[in-house]
């Protein structure tokens, strides 16, 4: 995640017991090309990483959430006419997996600063059922312990959408 890792995760820590950002017991990241086939690559990367961390039993839920977050980034954060150009440039979407002893975070970075899911809001789950967009985020909300998003700071533009999974001690 580079030097912005702790800054990017600050909103995620709100309302949770404190965690030392330097105490990450594992982190992995992969760049994803601007093609929908990248979703399969993200799942493969997630399976491999969780296996290395001894978290194979969490793969189904985490993989579903990763698939939704990556699909949303590819579908909504990249304008259709820029996909071809983006596919030839540096990959515009990045998946980050970070593990602490009691939590796992999946974060997807994309170049858009738009709010994910339009009117979908994790705080108003009951109101989200009839929305045309954001249904994938309903799955993210259902399968993760919490999720959110925030714009990137500093030199980076875009946003990070993250999902938190609490782990058993």
Phi, psi and omega in degrees: 000351178074201185285343181274002185306309182289327177294317181296328185270355184305312179297331181293331183281344183297129178082005179243157175303145183301146176223137179284118182299339178275354183267020177299124181271350176193143174210147179210150184214146174217144175275142182239129180291162182279057178222145182294340175296343180296338180296318178297318177298322178295320178294319178297315178300318180295315179301313182297315182293313180297324177297316178298329182269003181070029182244034181304326182292346179263358188301315186302309181294314182295318180297319177300314181294315178301316180301316180294315182295318180291317178301315178299317180297316180291322184281319190251338185267349180244115177301144184308314183288343180266353183298317180298313180295320180294326181295333181268340181268194176299137180306129186275348182241140182225135177255130177239134173240129181227137183234132168247179181296329185242006180206153177233135179237132171250127180228133178242123180259136176219167186279355183272145176259005180287147177297132179290141175077009179060246183276356180297137180221128179297338180281341185236056184304318182298328181280348186276345189301322185266002181289145178288321178248162179095001181295326175297325178290335173297320176295316178302315180296323183285324187263342177257166178280332171193163178207165178186189179205163174197152178289153176284155181247168176074220183287340184278141174245152180119204181214169173236130173250127186234156174225139182249135174238124176279139182250152175287144176291000000 
